[in-house]
């Protein structure tokens, strides 16, 4: 049966190292960009707001973020020497650094954030080979549990998109309708459309959802498109030369460990999905790329970078394994960083529409974890590993303030359900 599947039209070209035709490459890459865009711009918006930035300065932070995310994605997917895992992974600014960076801003200028970011990147680059040795602690029971946790933890992101703009945390009828409609459209396309169309089901869902929402007053906001410039330049050290302060650096080094833990889980998850298990050398190369991307972040006035888990779900849902689709998405991100007007158009996609797509994407990640766990022969001990890991991982998801009485270093590690669950599963 395996041989029969391999000779089906298009199947033989759907490999990690294959390059799809340009007519398919662009929409597949754009689909990845749309899936991650909201998360990608959220961190500069939050951190810039905490520093009191607005107008041109805030727009520059967003452009720099998209530009470096594109460079980091290209590095991770294409690879250069010992940098890059060479799998379909998207890179973006990590949410794990938001709390520490906002805290740094209360006592230091933003140049201290960029200095600490550069130091964090150097630290990640140096310890990548040693951290990769942890791969032996990722048997199928740990791998499957971590992938399951990634999917479950991200459901909070999908929910946040659906209730975005609400004062009391509840979704309006219109938001629920657009989320449900987008999800239903994606399911119908996946189920009934030809395989070539089904591969861009999420992109089609986002486009159709946005077009329909444009007829509903207040659902789509493209007011910023007219004010956005056609061309923008991302210059190094735009806000000044980075300053290196010991306390911010120590804080960001802890973030670096969290980033590497999360990225390890994402790399293993993608490797399982595309049937190309990650080796220790690949893991080290991918972690080095994370470190180099973070160094570039500090240089170009942005923040630490990591693999984006939401795009892991897109790889699973579409079945497109080519790493060069991620490369195409990286090129699109670079363009968005250099052409603010195009970025403003993408920013107009309604959050509720993103939320509907997110349910499918993140659910597929969780389902991939369950598929990996089917390789495990379960007994009471192995069931306990999964049960405790998932339980600990979901605590900060269902109760975001659960660890707010704990020391800051503890919060930075365990406020991320993904890193907390991975640590517990390994132990």
Steps between C-alpha positions, in 0.01 A plus 500: 500500500789734572630455146158577357475825692848609398429489130182706512525824303659776705590271786858442388565874495353556844823450691684720747773586248273541195416842354135542393424695180490877547125507434451288812799627698371855546148418627636225727755744645239776537282253690779454757541878532129557563494220759777664704453870423286593801740331740801648322391863542352458848832509688632829351157654561503394866864589571488821297188605688670428832787730398255771396569470128239612250472606139819466298702332778238231555468443125878463478499234774240299306689536170826394665327201658359378167831561320709300748232229529535453124880482517487255794245282318715486186804410709309226684340342193779534240791458739854630478799292613407396859204735528141394430300183561400488129135419573179699427517720811395864535684735736345783700548704817435292809229591751721357775709818492211748534487505881877538550526770231215703648664465843832618357324804358398609850863559600703522180475657151400280207864477394550271802235267355689481172830443681348219710349352182842489330652339812216246505566412136873450561419280802259285293751467219776385735302241696304359202726190462465418870125562506460269199619211718158516666360327190559165670242606759233522227373145441155469335316539831669835564485611137131418466418666831687819408329520158161444666579774753600743224163454330295525820692804628446688175123468524517798736646701210211401271251591771675835554464579131127426509435721805743772387366849572254382763504678836370206703681217322189369325453464125228686314255313283666639189846388612377149575319488167810600303723262695256212446448593136874512430552165671209343309634636170845351569343162583291500180803589286711232669226241453369567150750715305772352275823436688678797343226735626474325837866578570414871520174448693610729785602779261167473320316502832678816611445676165132406472436577867661843463307580182168409662591691818574812294124534442434508876562844659784499750631150420788599270726796571715616211525857623877472534555403136471854370746642753758221456802570281579296190866456590668485839857422599599293803829642627720349772512677839214731404429580867867531599798279574401200719598522866597191696369495857553195722147467642319518163754259352445240775125534453528441127734202540219323685273589209761345268470166679120516468533581129731204440264266683201615295694492172619147575139390539396675177787351301424152624130554423569610141746214452231252606238659274718497187643153577854631539596456866738766631855389581721651769704680236187644338371610839828675578494669158143616556580638844801685358268658243274609787799659669617678185145619430485641852833680452364653178192598699709703743691664218191595299301635798281200571489205741582127555381257232369145519311248287130584470292206620182611320666433165576143607125442485486642149763250382293218650169626360616563143740208471752725320843391618731718290728720708515743211138596564626643831781667304243666273312614810825645634547700179143630531570607860811689388292678236232584757770649720624718215155593358285627790193554280479129412547412867211731588275312255589163658438650842137558397409130526236483777608329822184287506587358157850419626345334804291265286808396303697466824261236633582279200874573509554446871267202513712333232810550715329329793381219274856450373611456861233237555616322184856490636373365833342206319857365464523471880407181685300647785511380857426686824844664505485631143143622547621693804770672290241629254243587767730702726676677211176608335353604836797719591516647148135606501511674840623836363265464203182463706621730780752757368571644847570168671874569543493876565610455864810308392846647423539660158740230373243234588225690321709539186542123474163370620270770361570331167295182501717358224830532689340396831343190346822407317707528818254286698477238223881472479539473877 
